[in-house]
Amino acid sequence: MNKKTMAASFALVLTVSLVSAVGFAPPPSVLNYRAPVAPGTTITGPVTNIDLVNRMVQIKDSDGTIQTMRIDNEIEILHNGSPTSLENLSYNDIVTVSRK
């Protein structure tokens, strides 16, 4: 095998490996993007992202908009009608989040 063929083979293997790895990447962190939740506001929908380090969660609301919010002592999370914590959530859980 000559050097050109080896280089082309290596490039192909590397490309396939990188493309395959993208499908298994964890969801991106929500970082510092958040929508303020006004008192009395309720958002219900599936969880699309959880950031335990920054205490943030993303929820897809009824309009299909991804709402990002920081979870603090004033936020209540209900899963199946029962209060829960950010640490107990899983992706695609249907939750209701409201500010007390």
Protein Blocks (a to p, Z undefined) as FASTA:
>chain_A
ZZklmmmmmmmmmmmmmmmmmmmpccddekjaccdddehiacddddfbdcfknopadddd
fkopacdddddfkbccdeehiacdfklpcehiacddddZZ
